[in-house]
Amino acid sequence: MSIDKVIENAVASVKMEGYQIDNECIQWCKKLLENEINMEQYIALIKQKSGIIA
């Protein structure tokens, strides 16, 4: 299964649970899965976007 299809399925699952996900977060997820960024970088981006200071 392609990375794009995996992300598409994950986004659909998130939406079925009543949550929203924006294109920026989808792109970060794709970069993580393509090893362009590591998990620490991904988490830092999500925390920054969410306003979490920890």
C-alpha positions in Angstrom: 0.0 0.0 0.0 1.3 3.5 -0.9 2.0 6.1 1.7 -0.6 8.3 0.2 -3.2 5.6 0.6 -2.2 4.9 4.2 -2.6 8.6 5.0 -5.9 8.7 3.2 -7.2 5.8 5.3 -5.9 7.3 8.5 -7.5 10.7 7.7 -10.8 9.0 7.0 -10.6 7.2 10.4 -9.8 10.4 12.2 -12.8 12.1 10.6 -15.1 9.2 11.4 -14.2 9.8 15.1 -15.4 13.4 14.7 -12.0 15.1 14.5 -10.5 17.3 11.8 -7.0 17.2 10.4 -5.5 20.0 8.3 -3.3 19.7 5.2 -0.2 20.9 7.1 -0.5 18.0 9.6 -1.0 15.6 6.7 2.1 16.8 5.0 4.1 16.4 8.2 2.9 12.9 8.6 3.9 12.1 5.0 7.4 13.5 5.6 7.6 11.3 8.7 6.6 8.2 6.8 9.0 9.1 4.0 11.9 9.5 6.6 12.3 13.2 5.7 11.8 14.1 9.4 12.1 11.9 12.5 9.6 11.3 15.2 11.1 14.0 17.5 10.8 16.6 14.8 7.2 15.5 14.0 6.2 15.8 17.6 7.8 19.2 17.9 5.9 20.5 14.9 2.6 19.2 16.3 3.3 20.6 19.8 4.3 24.0 18.3 1.1 24.1 16.2 -1.0 23.1 19.3 0.7 25.7 21.5 2.1 23.1 23.9 5.2 24.4 25.7 6.7 21.2 27.2 
